[in-house]
Amino acid sequence: MDISITGASQNTLRHISLKLPAGRIIALMGPSGSGKSTLAYDTLFAESRRRFLDCLSPGARRLLARPERPQVEAIDGLPPALCLEQGLSRGPSRSLLGTLTETLDYLRIIYAAIGVPHDPETGTVLTRLSPDEISSCLAELPEGTRLTLLAPLGASFAREAESGIMQLRKTGYLRVRVSGVIRELDELESQPPREDEVCELVVDRIVVKDGAASRIADSVQAALRLWPDELRALVQERGGEPRLDCFHTRYRNAETGFTMPDLSPGLFSHYSPRGACPRCDGLGVVEGGKGDRGEPELCPQCKGMRLNPVALAVTLDFGASSLNLGDYCRLSIERNRELLRQLRVPPAFREPLKTALEELERRFDCLIELGLGYLSLDRATNTLSGGELQRARLAGQIGGGLSGVLYILDEPTIGLHPREVDRLIAALRRLRDKGNTILVVEHDPQLLAAADHLVEMGPGSGPEGGLILAEGSYDDFLHNPDSPTGAWLSGHRRMPEAEPLDLAALPRLVLRHASARNLHDLELSLPLGAFCCLCGPGGSGKSTLVHECLLPALRSGKLEGAEGIARAILVDQSPLGSSPRSTPASATGLLDVLRPLYAALPLARQRGYTASRFSLTTRGGRCERCGGTGLLQVDMNFLADLYTPCDACRGARYNRETLEVTWRGKSIAQALALSVREALDFFSAIPAAAAILRALDELGLGYLSLDRSVTTLSGGEAQRIKLATYLAKAGGKSRRGLPEHYLLVLDEPGTGLHFGELELLLRAIYRLRAAGHSILCIEHNHSLLSRADYIVELGPGAGEAGGRLVYAGPPRPEDRAAVGC
């Protein structure tokens, strides 16, 4: 049944109605702020979640605040929805690729079930026997063998011999072996054992013969009830000398006395106190320590494996090799899958571990299919590129094997090379063929061409968007004159070009001997004052080259030609902040311009207000009911918290007295509630404010309200806000009066941008270049690559197959074969 939406009016949607075909791949496209996310997340996903909560029992619903119904008249045919938004946060330092994809969860179960423990000091294999195995071992001794089953009594028996003997008499025992000599209890009463003597209770004396197995089993159980960890047996075969055999029910090394705790999944978790390395607390690095290139220093005890020595002393048998969990997770995922197929599973565990092994292999297959086979499971998520992180999250969803679900994906092609997009499309089709509906917010031409159904929203952003402009197949869009996207796809609109540079005449920034991770002694030479792009397949070493080699070398003064660079600035898609008080106005410095403006007004001066009165981070002017956030948090217990407008300030963030101060008829809260485009007109007489607002508008952010919390911004919006901050200062001068030269590193700036917004981004980059700055973009978007002055491509593959310089120079003909070029 198709998904039918009637009268959707959430946020900026303008009472739209449409029908989405079920069991298809649907691409939702349009400018930023046109209503794509509102339709996908705030309407479809929000309604699906609300219906799920309605299905809970009344008792469970009482624990949860019921979310509000989206502003929509009706949604028919809506299946359960799962959403995979952009992973803006790179995760805490404990978060690994293995935890993100749940592969480590299954590995912990397998290691706990069939792992082979060793003594951490000596490497000796530790064994243990169950009571049944001990009984069978004794019952299989030659007929006529004499057995004396012993249970250790411990040092307390000798210290309190009188009460100990009395207790043994009550339980029916008659003999104790003291220092190798069996003595009667009557004898012990008159001559108690010394404290330094070893005392063992004689549980039973048995002759091995037919029918004795039952008695042996009962006596073994009785002995282990007295001393659960160990059973001792004096064994005297017919005509032989007696010997003492020890049977351990726990992993123990008799020579060193080391005892291994019972194996459980928690022992193999770096999140658990039982499994985490005590030196680094499971982080794998020394807090505050730095290596030669400024990278975190590996923990000397666990060597970065995050687990304690006991956990690392447990191995799995992969046939030709035995590996502990740390070593296994350091291998590539492709190698992990190979070894998994060679794993030797004892017959008794094949059925119990069948599900875990199948789930693990399914997730490995999905990661490899999405082009992540070169990564290792112990790779920290905060070191992954944006594309790698997104595909890892997607692999976790696809590997789940669900059907009849609406999957909502946000820009799944982020950071993908064109040939990797083909693999992603194949994975999405496989997910679709299981009976799922796939809704992707996307602008990549390859994925748009592969989609079964396209929906374009617009025509503009914010209040100017919220309409359905066109829908249909890819071919329909190519021939639709009313579709802005169709004009780009058909080649009727083209990206702007700047005046070419004489690259040979430009000074160079040179990095030599870059060898981090998979980089192979690479040398990088970039023309300064130019627009450069770094491209290549995912995992080829782009992020490693920039974040672990280029920028650290620049900070430490090891780059040739860097003398004229005032600063290196990383403009990535990480969040602008985690506080709901942070807004585009505070992130760009606009609020720092407006606060003195309002503090200088007559009423503010009369009341003695300073600029801090108009700050949301200090007491005085802000609303103390919500702490300046404008929202109140509603605890949803085990679900994500909800936020409702503050009942004191009604979302204005400031208290009543502060709001009485107005400029041109607007309080500071009313001014910040304006969109960027509205504020540009309102503050046109304030040059510093107008410069910031103009830069935001030129980057396609004119629809954003200045008081919007940064926690609700997409990665692309956050990145453009950062870029606008420097665009507003383009042409600025140093204290000596000379133009400052910045090296701006943009990490995938084309992510999430519509073709029209890419045009605006290019024009902004050209402005920065004209102001004398150097721009380096890590990018795959051919619309940007085609307009770069200089391209550096790494490859040819990923992981160990990458890390080499494939090409360096002006854009090639194949780089210009892109939409709008």
Buried (B, 14 or more C-beta within 10 A) or exposed (E): EEBBBBEBBBBBBEEBEBBBEBBBBBBBBBBBBBBBBBBBBBBBBBBBBBBEBEEEEEEEEEEBBEBEEBBBEEBEBBBEBBBBBBBBBBBEBBBBBBBBBBBBBBBBBBBBBBBBBBBBEEEBBBEBBEBEEBBBBBBEBEEEBBBBBBBBBBEEBBEEBEEBBEEBEEEEBEBBBBEEEBBEBEEBEEEBBEEEBBBBBBBBEBEBEEEBBEBBBEBBBBBBEBBEEBBBBBBBBEEEEEEEBEBBBBBBBEEEEBBBEEBBBBBBBBBBEBBBBEEBBBBBBBEEEEEEBEBBBBBEBBBBBBBBEBBBBBBBBBEEEBBBBBBBBBBBBBBBBEBBEEBEBEEEBEEEBEEBBEBBBBBBBBBBBBBBBBBBBBBBBBBBBBBBBBBBBBBBBBBBEBEEBBBBBBBBBBBBBBEBBBBBBEBBEEBBEEEBBBBBBBBBBBBBBBBBBBBBBBBBBBEBBBBBBBBBEBEBBBEBEEBBBBBBBBEEBBBEEBEEBEBEEBBEBEBEEBBBBBBEEBEBBBBBBBBBBBBBBBBBBBBBBBBBBBBBBBEEEBBEBBEBBBEBBBBBBBBBBEBBBBBBBBBBBBBBBBBEBBBEEEEBEEEEBBBEBBBBEEEBBBBEBBBBBBBBEEEBEEBEEBBEEBEBBEBBBBBEEBBEBBBEEBBBBBBBBBBBBBBBEBBEEBEBBBBBBBBBBBBBBBBBBBBBBBBEBBBBBBBBBBBBBBBBBBEEEEEEEEEBBBBBBBBBBBBBBBBBBBBBBBBBBBBBBEBBBBBBBBBBBBBBBBBBBBBBBBBEBBBEBBBBBBEBEEBEEEBEEBBBB
